[in-house]
Amino acid sequence: MAYENIIIILIAIGAIIFGAKKIPEFARSLGRAQGEFAKGQREGQRELEAAYKDDGTVDRSKLEEIALKLGIENPRSLADVDLRDAISQHLKK
């Protein structure tokens, strides 16, 4: 519900600042940005799944690489389970 309220406020501000003719363009841009964000989340999830080996173990170097890409600090100091949890939490944001 809060998300819809934010969108309504942004549309109102956009109408005041840019005029009603720019609202469709703004909405398209917002939709594209949201799609790119979702695409990034899916790609991150695929990378996390790719870190698992066929025998069920985890490739630690791939986990650390993913964590660094996501901006997680000190991935080497975390245990495998904690690192996977941190990556999963970061992808859900």
C-alpha positions as CSV (number, residue, x, y, z in Angstrom):
1,M,0.0,0.0,0.0
2,A,2.8,2.4,0.8
3,Y,4.3,1.7,-2.7
4,E,1.1,3.0,-4.4
5,N,1.1,6.1,-2.2
6,I,4.6,6.9,-3.2
7,I,3.8,6.5,-6.9
8,I,0.8,8.8,-6.6
9,I,2.9,11.4,-4.8
10,L,5.6,11.2,-7.5
11,I,3.0,11.5,-10.3
12,A,1.5,14.6,-8.6
13,I,5.0,16.2,-8.1
14,G,5.9,15.3,-11.7
15,A,2.7,16.9,-13.0
16,I,3.4,20.1,-11.0
17,I,7.0,20.3,-12.1
18,F,7.0,19.0,-15.6
19,G,3.4,19.3,-16.7
20,A,0.9,16.6,-17.5
21,K,2.4,15.8,-20.9
22,K,5.6,14.4,-19.3
23,I,3.8,11.9,-17.0
24,P,3.5,9.1,-19.6
25,E,7.2,9.4,-20.4
26,F,8.1,9.4,-16.6
27,A,5.9,6.3,-16.1
28,R,7.6,4.5,-18.9
29,S,11.0,5.3,-17.4
30,L,9.9,4.2,-14.0
31,G,8.6,0.9,-15.5
32,R,11.9,0.3,-17.3
33,A,13.9,1.0,-14.1
34,Q,11.7,-1.4,-12.2
35,G,12.2,-4.1,-14.9
36,E,16.0,-3.6,-14.9
37,F,16.0,-3.9,-11.1
38,A,14.0,-7.2,-11.3
39,K,16.3,-8.5,-14.0
40,G,19.3,-7.7,-11.8
41,Q,17.7,-9.6,-8.9
42,R,17.1,-12.7,-11.1
43,E,20.6,-12.6,-12.5
44,G,22.0,-12.4,-8.9
45,Q,19.9,-15.4,-7.9
46,R,21.1,-17.4,-10.9
47,E,24.7,-16.6,-10.0
48,L,24.1,-17.7,-6.4
49,E,22.6,-21.0,-7.7
50,A,25.6,-21.4,-10.0
51,A,27.9,-21.3,-7.0
52,Y,26.6,-24.7,-5.9
53,K,28.5,-27.7,-7.3
54,D,26.9,-30.9,-8.5
55,D,27.9,-32.7,-5.2
56,G,25.9,-30.1,-3.2
57,T,28.9,-28.2,-1.9
58,V,29.5,-24.5,-2.5
59,D,32.3,-22.9,-4.5
60,R,33.6,-20.4,-1.9
61,S,35.4,-18.3,-4.5
62,K,32.1,-17.8,-6.4
63,L,30.3,-16.8,-3.2
64,E,32.9,-14.3,-2.4
65,E,32.9,-12.9,-5.9
66,I,29.1,-12.4,-5.8
67,A,29.3,-10.8,-2.3
68,L,31.9,-8.3,-3.5
69,K,29.8,-7.4,-6.6
70,L,26.9,-6.8,-4.2
71,G,29.0,-4.6,-1.9
72,I,29.0,-6.9,1.1
73,E,31.9,-6.0,3.3
74,N,34.5,-8.6,4.4
75,P,33.0,-11.7,2.7
76,R,36.1,-13.7,3.7
77,S,35.3,-13.2,7.4
78,L,31.9,-14.9,7.1
79,A,31.2,-18.6,7.2
80,D,29.6,-20.2,4.1
81,V,26.2,-20.3,5.6
82,D,26.4,-16.7,6.8
83,L,27.7,-15.5,3.5
84,R,24.9,-17.2,1.6
85,D,22.4,-15.6,4.0
86,A,23.9,-12.2,3.5
87,I,23.8,-12.6,-0.3
88,S,20.2,-13.8,-0.2
89,Q,19.2,-10.9,2.0
90,H,20.9,-8.4,-0.2
91,L,19.1,-9.8,-3.3
92,K,15.7,-9.5,-1.6
93,K,16.2,-5.7,-1.0
